[in-house]
Amino acid sequence: MPKNSTQIVHSFSALSEAKNQLDLLELQLLKRRLKTTESASKVRPVIQGRELKAFCSNDYLGLANHPLIIDALIRGAQQYGAGSGASHLISGHSEIHAALEQFLAHTQKLSIPNARALFFSTGYLANLCAITGFARLGKLKEGSGRINIYSAKLNHASLIDGVKLAAAQTGAQIFLFDHRNLNELESQLNQEKKRFSDAHQLIVIDGVFSMDGDIAPITKLVELANQFDALLMVDDAHGFGVLGKHGSGLLELEKIQSERIVYIGTLSKAAGISGAFVCADAHLIEWLVQKGRPYIYSTATPPAIANALMQSVEIIQGKEGQARRAHLGELIHLWKSEVRFKKWQLSESNTPIQVLILGSNEDALEASRRLDQAGFWIPAIRPPTVPKDSARLRITFSAEHSKEDVLELVKALHLIEEGIILK
């Protein structure tokens, strides 16, 4: 092309549409933005040279920067190298992966008879594998081979995507229910039982709902699973490490025991590192090893991560974990005893997830901006993560927070709600 010629560039359709849709998200106050940290994960991170008080992390026990876990990660890399080299079923399954899986199964042994665990690189992957894998069991049933999946309406995106993928792969029928009113679920199960007595039934639900902080009614769900011969899959991403005397999660807290349960525990939140595990009866787990496509066709997580997780779970299950959970409980109690809002709605939660519903995207963004000015990091949560007109501040506590941190946050929020400018 000549040096001084003008080049005419025409945007192709996909690029043009992406630009248009991004402009629309901007107008709707729904465009998300990255905020880059310059420090280790902690309750006082540094962002663009500023130290902020963070109340938005899922590091509930404050283990992400624990010196013993960091040391275990280093030692793991020194012993096993930086990567696993292949999928678990080829050559990537290390002795430390096997040891971790045995340890994780041990955490659920009182709740799931004949428990076995399978380790995944992310909770998203674990959920996709479990839902699609166990839905596929219905294809093998004699008779109609009908598969019904009952999914809570406010489930996490990974569960929603897993259910949709299972329906696409197996022809499963999807039913949505309100986890706060299980009459709807019971009615659905009863109706389908009458229509298709031999249908394969799978109930899918969060253990702790991440955008509200409330806990699933697990005891009633187990009763329904028994009554209607269903598998019950519980994604306890925000419960493992936090709930129960030993931090084993929702099943320990509610003293549940059932061979029908498929338990998903996330290791990137209270455990402070990354990954997740599926725990169920050993025969069900072996089925996922044989037929769970996300497990079969994914490279195994680096063994060093598994080595660090061994240390993390030991802390969670031991005296230090109990002490951290006790302090976390004190912070939650302090918060609930001090906050009083006139316009904003406070969620009913006894977990480290405490939610203020402001309503409009504009109000949530403005509150988040003013918190930032006051030295706090609490992003605004907007649709589609939460329902329309329920934009909110999702406040999360860590065992690394002090009582003074909580009281300072309460004071700042009260002033912001009253419209007082903070400096």
C-alpha positions as CSV (number, residue, x, y, z in Angstrom):
1,M,0.0,0.0,0.0
2,P,1.4,3.5,-0.9
3,K,2.9,5.4,2.0
4,N,0.4,8.2,2.0
5,S,-2.7,6.2,1.1
6,T,-5.7,6.0,3.5
7,Q,-6.7,2.6,4.7
8,I,-10.4,2.1,5.1
9,V,-11.2,-0.4,7.9
10,H,-14.7,-2.0,8.0
11,S,-15.7,-3.7,11.3
12,F,-17.0,-7.2,10.7
13,S,-20.5,-7.9,12.1
14,A,-19.4,-9.7,15.3
15,L,-17.0,-6.9,16.3
16,S,-19.6,-4.2,15.6
17,E,-22.2,-6.1,17.6
18,A,-19.7,-6.5,20.5
19,K,-19.1,-2.7,20.5
20,N,-22.8,-2.0,20.4
21,Q,-23.6,-4.4,23.3
22,L,-20.8,-3.0,25.4
23,D,-22.1,0.6,24.8
24,L,-25.6,-0.7,25.9
25,L,-24.1,-2.2,29.1
26,E,-22.5,1.1,29.8
27,L,-25.8,3.0,29.5
28,Q,-27.5,0.4,31.7
29,L,-24.8,0.8,34.4
30,L,-24.1,-2.9,34.0
31,K,-20.6,-2.9,32.6
32,R,-18.1,-4.7,34.9
33,R,-14.5,-3.4,35.4
34,L,-11.4,-5.1,36.7
35,K,-9.6,-3.7,39.7
36,T,-6.0,-4.8,40.0
37,T,-4.4,-5.5,43.3
38,E,-0.7,-4.9,44.0
39,S,-0.4,-7.0,47.2
40,A,-1.1,-10.4,48.6
41,S,-4.7,-11.4,49.3
42,K,-5.5,-9.9,52.6
43,V,-8.1,-7.6,54.3
44,R,-6.0,-4.5,53.6
45,P,-4.9,-4.9,49.9
46,V,-3.1,-2.2,48.0
47,I,-4.7,-0.9,44.8
48,Q,-3.0,1.9,42.8
49,G,-0.8,2.7,45.8
50,R,-3.8,3.0,48.2
51,E,-4.4,0.6,51.1
52,L,-8.1,-0.2,51.3
53,K,-10.1,-2.1,53.9
54,A,-11.6,-5.0,51.8
55,F,-14.9,-6.5,52.7
56,C,-15.5,-8.3,49.5
57,S,-13.2,-11.4,49.5
58,N,-14.4,-15.0,50.0
59,D,-11.2,-15.7,52.0
60,Y,-13.5,-16.2,55.1
61,L,-10.9,-17.7,57.4
62,G,-8.0,-15.5,56.2
63,L,-5.9,-18.5,55.0
64,A,-4.9,-17.2,51.6
65,N,-1.8,-15.6,53.0
66,H,-1.1,-18.1,55.9
67,P,2.6,-18.7,56.3
68,L,2.3,-22.5,56.8
69,I,0.2,-22.8,53.6
70,I,2.7,-20.7,51.6
71,D,5.5,-22.9,52.9
72,A,3.5,-26.0,51.9
73,L,3.0,-24.6,48.4
74,I,6.8,-24.0,48.0
75,R,7.7,-27.4,49.3
76,G,5.1,-29.0,47.0
77,A,6.7,-27.3,44.0
78,Q,10.1,-28.3,45.1
79,Q,9.0,-32.0,45.4
80,Y,6.5,-32.4,42.6
81,G,7.5,-29.6,40.1
82,A,5.3,-26.8,38.7
83,G,2.8,-28.8,36.7
84,S,1.1,-32.2,36.6
85,G,1.9,-33.0,32.9
86,A,-1.4,-34.6,31.9
87,S,-4.9,-35.5,32.9
88,H,-5.5,-37.7,36.0
89,L,-6.3,-40.7,33.9
90,I,-3.1,-40.4,31.8
91,S,-0.1,-39.6,34.0
92,G,-1.1,-36.5,36.0
93,H,-2.5,-38.2,39.2
94,S,0.1,-37.7,41.8
95,E,0.4,-39.4,45.2
96,I,-0.4,-36.0,46.8
97,H,-3.7,-35.8,44.7
98,A,-4.6,-39.2,46.1
99,A,-3.8,-38.2,49.7
100,L,-5.8,-35.0,49.4
101,E,-8.8,-36.8,48.0
102,Q,-8.7,-39.3,50.9
103,F,-8.4,-36.4,53.4
104,L,-11.3,-34.5,51.8
105,A,-13.5,-37.7,51.9
106,H,-12.6,-38.0,55.6
107,T,-14.1,-34.5,56.3
108,Q,-17.5,-35.9,55.1
109,K,-17.3,-39.4,56.5
110,L,-20.0,-38.8,59.2
111,S,-22.4,-37.5,56.6
112,I,-21.9,-39.7,53.5
113,P,-21.5,-43.5,54.1
114,N,-18.8,-45.0,52.0
115,A,-17.5,-41.5,51.1
116,R,-15.0,-40.9,48.3
117,A,-13.8,-37.6,46.9
118,L,-12.6,-36.4,43.5
119,F,-10.5,-33.3,43.2
120,F,-11.0,-30.6,40.5
121,S,-9.2,-27.5,39.5
122,T,-12.2,-25.3,40.0
123,G,-15.7,-25.4,41.5
124,Y,-17.2,-24.5,38.2
125,L,-15.6,-27.6,36.7
126,A,-16.7,-29.8,39.6
127,N,-20.3,-28.7,39.2
128,L,-20.4,-29.2,35.4
129,C,-18.9,-32.7,35.9
130,A,-21.2,-33.8,38.7
131,I,-24.5,-32.6,37.1
132,T,-23.8,-33.9,33.6
133,G,-22.3,-37.1,34.9
134,F,-25.1,-38.0,37.3
135,A,-27.8,-36.9,34.8
136,R,-26.3,-39.4,32.3
137,L,-27.1,-42.2,34.8
138,G,-30.8,-41.7,33.8
139,K,-30.1,-42.7,30.2
140,L,-29.2,-46.1,31.5
141,K,-32.4,-46.7,33.4
142,E,-34.9,-49.3,32.1
143,G,-38.3,-48.0,30.9
144,S,-38.7,-44.4,29.8
145,G,-35.2,-43.3,30.7
146,R,-36.7,-39.9,31.6
147,I,-34.4,-37.5,33.5
148,N,-35.7,-34.7,35.7
149,I,-33.4,-32.0,37.2
150,Y,-34.8,-29.7,39.9
151,S,-32.7,-26.6,40.3
152,A,-33.1,-23.8,42.8
153,K,-33.9,-20.5,41.0
154,L,-31.1,-18.6,42.7
155,N,-28.4,-21.2,42.2
156,H,-24.9,-20.1,41.2
157,A,-24.1,-19.7,37.5
158,S,-22.0,-22.9,37.5
159,L,-25.0,-24.9,38.6
160,I,-27.3,-23.2,36.1
161,D,-24.8,-23.9,33.3
162,G,-24.4,-27.5,34.4
163,V,-28.1,-28.1,34.4
164,K,-28.4,-26.6,30.9
165,L,-25.5,-28.6,29.6
166,A,-27.0,-31.8,31.1
167,A,-30.3,-31.1,29.4
168,A,-28.6,-30.6,26.1
169,Q,-26.6,-33.8,26.4
170,T,-29.3,-36.1,27.9
171,G,-32.7,-34.5,27.1
172,A,-33.3,-33.9,30.8
173,Q,-36.3,-31.9,31.8
174,I,-35.6,-28.9,34.0
175,F,-37.8,-27.7,36.8
176,L,-37.0,-24.5,38.8
177,F,-38.0,-24.1,42.4
178,D,-37.9,-21.5,45.2
179,H,-35.6,-22.8,47.9
180,R,-37.3,-20.7,50.5
181,N,-40.6,-22.5,49.9
182,L,-40.1,-26.2,49.2
183,N,-43.8,-26.8,48.7
184,E,-43.2,-25.9,45.1
185,L,-40.4,-28.5,44.8
186,E,-42.5,-31.1,46.5
187,S,-45.4,-30.5,44.2
188,Q,-43.1,-30.8,41.1
189,L,-41.6,-34.1,42.4
190,N,-45.0,-35.5,43.3
191,Q,-46.5,-34.6,39.9
192,E,-43.6,-36.1,38.0
193,K,-43.6,-39.3,40.2
194,K,-47.2,-39.9,39.1
195,R,-46.4,-39.2,35.4
196,F,-43.1,-41.1,35.2
197,S,-42.6,-43.5,38.1
198,D,-39.2,-44.7,37.0
199,A,-37.7,-41.3,36.1
200,H,-34.2,-40.4,37.3
201,Q,-34.4,-37.5,39.7
202,L,-31.7,-35.0,40.5
203,I,-32.1,-32.1,42.9
204,V,-29.5,-29.3,42.6
205,I,-29.0,-26.6,45.2
206,D,-26.5,-24.2,46.8
207,G,-25.6,-24.9,50.4
208,V,-25.1,-21.2,51.2
209,F,-26.5,-18.8,48.6
210,S,-23.7,-16.5,47.6
211,M,-25.6,-13.3,46.9
212,D,-27.9,-13.5,49.9
213,G,-26.0,-15.5,52.5
214,D,-29.0,-17.7,53.5
215,I,-28.6,-21.4,54.0
216,A,-30.5,-24.2,52.1
217,P,-33.1,-26.1,54.1
218,I,-31.0,-29.3,53.9
219,T,-33.0,-31.4,56.3
220,K,-36.2,-31.1,54.4
221,L,-34.4,-31.6,51.1
222,V,-33.0,-34.9,52.3
223,E,-36.5,-35.9,53.3
224,L,-37.8,-35.1,49.8
225,A,-34.9,-36.9,48.2
226,N,-35.8,-40.0,50.2
227,Q,-39.5,-39.8,49.5
228,F,-39.1,-39.4,45.7
229,D,-35.9,-41.5,45.2
230,A,-33.7,-38.6,44.1
231,L,-30.1,-37.7,44.2
232,L,-29.4,-34.5,46.1
233,M,-26.5,-32.4,45.0
234,V,-25.4,-29.6,47.4
235,D,-22.8,-27.0,46.3
236,D,-21.4,-25.9,49.6
237,A,-18.9,-23.5,48.2
238,H,-19.5,-20.9,50.9
239,G,-20.1,-23.4,53.7
240,F,-17.0,-25.6,53.6
241,G,-14.5,-24.4,56.1
242,V,-17.0,-22.0,57.7
243,L,-19.9,-24.1,58.9
244,G,-19.8,-26.9,61.5
245,K,-17.6,-27.4,64.5
246,H,-14.7,-28.8,62.4
247,G,-15.5,-26.7,59.3
248,S,-16.7,-29.6,57.3
249,G,-19.7,-27.6,56.1
250,L,-23.4,-27.6,56.0
251,L,-23.8,-31.4,56.4
252,E,-21.8,-31.3,59.6
253,L,-23.7,-28.3,60.9
254,E,-27.1,-29.9,60.4
255,K,-25.9,-33.4,61.4
256,I,-27.1,-34.8,58.0
257,Q,-26.3,-38.4,57.0
258,S,-27.5,-39.8,53.6
259,E,-26.1,-41.9,50.8
260,R,-28.2,-39.8,48.4
261,I,-26.1,-36.7,48.8
262,V,-23.5,-35.5,46.3
263,Y,-21.5,-32.8,48.2
264,I,-19.4,-30.1,46.4
265,G,-16.8,-28.4,48.5
266,T,-14.9,-25.4,47.2
267,L,-11.3,-24.9,48.1
268,S,-10.8,-21.4,46.8
269,K,-12.8,-19.6,49.5
270,A,-12.5,-20.5,53.2
271,A,-9.6,-22.9,52.3
272,G,-7.8,-19.9,50.8
273,I,-6.2,-21.5,47.7
274,S,-8.0,-23.0,44.6
275,G,-9.9,-26.0,43.4
276,A,-12.9,-28.0,44.6
277,F,-14.0,-31.6,45.3
278,V,-17.0,-33.8,44.7
279,C,-17.8,-36.2,47.5
280,A,-20.4,-39.0,47.3
281,D,-20.7,-42.7,47.7
282,A,-17.6,-44.4,46.2
283,H,-19.7,-46.0,43.4
284,L,-21.0,-42.7,42.3
285,I,-17.5,-41.2,42.3
286,E,-16.2,-44.1,40.3
287,W,-18.9,-43.4,37.7
288,L,-17.6,-39.8,37.4
289,V,-14.0,-41.2,36.9
290,Q,-15.3,-43.3,34.1
291,K,-17.9,-41.0,32.4
292,G,-17.3,-37.5,33.8
293,R,-16.0,-35.6,30.7
294,P,-14.8,-32.5,32.5
295,Y,-12.7,-34.7,34.8
296,I,-11.5,-37.1,32.0
297,Y,-10.4,-34.4,29.6
298,S,-8.8,-31.8,31.9
299,T,-5.2,-31.6,32.9
300,A,-4.7,-32.3,36.6
301,T,-4.2,-29.4,39.0
302,P,-0.5,-28.9,39.8
303,P,0.5,-31.2,42.7
304,A,2.0,-28.3,44.6
305,I,-1.6,-26.9,45.0
306,A,-2.7,-30.2,46.4
307,N,0.2,-30.1,48.9
308,A,-0.8,-26.6,50.0
309,L,-4.5,-27.7,50.3
310,M,-3.5,-30.6,52.6
311,Q,-2.1,-28.0,55.0
312,S,-5.1,-25.7,54.6
313,V,-7.6,-28.4,55.4
314,E,-5.6,-29.5,58.4
315,I,-5.8,-26.0,59.7
316,I,-9.5,-25.8,59.0
317,Q,-10.2,-29.1,60.9
318,G,-7.9,-28.3,63.8
319,K,-7.9,-25.9,66.8
320,E,-6.7,-22.9,64.8
321,G,-9.6,-23.4,62.4
322,Q,-12.1,-23.5,65.3
323,A,-10.6,-20.3,66.8
324,R,-10.9,-18.5,63.4
325,R,-14.5,-19.6,63.0
326,A,-15.3,-18.4,66.5
327,H,-13.8,-15.0,65.8
328,L,-15.7,-14.8,62.5
329,G,-18.9,-15.6,64.5
330,E,-18.2,-12.7,66.9
331,L,-17.7,-10.3,64.0
332,I,-21.0,-11.4,62.4
333,H,-22.8,-11.0,65.7
334,L,-21.3,-7.5,66.2
335,W,-22.3,-6.4,62.8
336,K,-25.9,-7.6,63.2
337,S,-26.2,-5.9,66.6
338,E,-24.8,-2.5,65.3
339,V,-26.4,-2.0,61.9
340,R,-29.6,0.0,61.6
341,F,-30.7,1.1,58.1
342,K,-33.8,3.2,57.2
343,K,-33.9,2.8,53.4
344,W,-31.6,-0.1,52.6
345,Q,-32.7,-3.7,53.1
346,L,-30.4,-6.0,55.1
347,S,-30.5,-9.7,54.2
348,E,-31.3,-12.3,56.8
349,S,-28.0,-14.2,57.1
350,N,-25.9,-15.7,59.9
351,T,-23.0,-16.4,57.6
352,P,-20.0,-14.2,56.7
353,I,-22.0,-13.0,53.6
354,Q,-24.0,-10.0,54.7
355,V,-26.0,-8.2,52.0
356,L,-27.5,-4.7,51.7
357,I,-30.1,-4.4,48.9
358,L,-30.2,-0.9,47.5
359,G,-32.4,-1.5,44.4
360,S,-31.1,0.5,41.5
361,N,-27.8,0.1,39.8
362,E,-27.1,3.8,40.2
363,D,-27.6,3.7,43.9
364,A,-25.4,0.6,44.4
365,L,-22.6,2.1,42.3
366,E,-22.8,5.4,44.1
367,A,-22.6,3.7,47.5
368,S,-19.7,1.6,46.3
369,R,-17.9,4.8,45.0
370,R,-18.4,6.6,48.3
371,L,-17.1,3.6,50.3
372,D,-14.0,3.7,48.1
373,Q,-13.5,7.3,48.9
374,A,-13.8,6.4,52.6
375,G,-11.1,3.7,52.2
376,F,-13.4,0.6,51.8
377,W,-13.5,-1.9,49.0
378,I,-17.0,-3.3,48.5
379,P,-18.1,-3.6,44.8
380,A,-21.7,-3.1,43.7
381,I,-23.4,-6.3,42.6
382,R,-25.8,-5.8,39.7
383,P,-27.9,-7.9,37.3
384,P,-27.6,-10.5,35.8
385,T,-25.7,-11.7,38.9
386,V,-28.8,-10.8,41.0
387,P,-32.4,-10.2,39.9
388,K,-33.4,-6.9,38.3
389,D,-33.9,-4.0,40.7
390,S,-32.1,-5.7,43.5
391,A,-28.6,-4.3,43.0
392,R,-26.7,-4.6,46.3
393,L,-23.6,-4.3,48.3
394,R,-22.3,-7.8,49.2
395,I,-20.3,-7.5,52.4
396,T,-18.1,-10.4,53.4
397,F,-16.2,-10.9,56.7
398,S,-12.9,-12.6,57.2
399,A,-11.3,-13.9,60.4
400,E,-8.5,-11.5,59.6
401,H,-10.9,-8.5,60.2
402,S,-10.9,-6.9,63.7
403,K,-13.9,-5.7,65.6
404,E,-12.7,-2.1,65.0
405,D,-12.8,-2.8,61.2
406,V,-16.4,-3.8,61.5
407,L,-17.4,-0.8,63.6
408,E,-15.7,1.6,61.2
409,L,-17.6,0.0,58.3
410,V,-20.9,0.3,60.1
411,K,-20.3,4.0,60.8
412,A,-19.4,4.7,57.2
413,L,-22.4,2.9,55.8
414,H,-24.8,4.7,58.2
415,L,-23.3,8.1,57.1
416,I,-23.6,7.1,53.4
417,E,-27.2,6.1,53.7
418,E,-28.0,9.4,55.4
419,G,-26.4,11.2,52.5
420,I,-23.5,12.7,54.5
421,I,-20.4,13.2,52.5
422,L,-17.4,11.3,53.8
423,K,-13.8,12.6,53.6
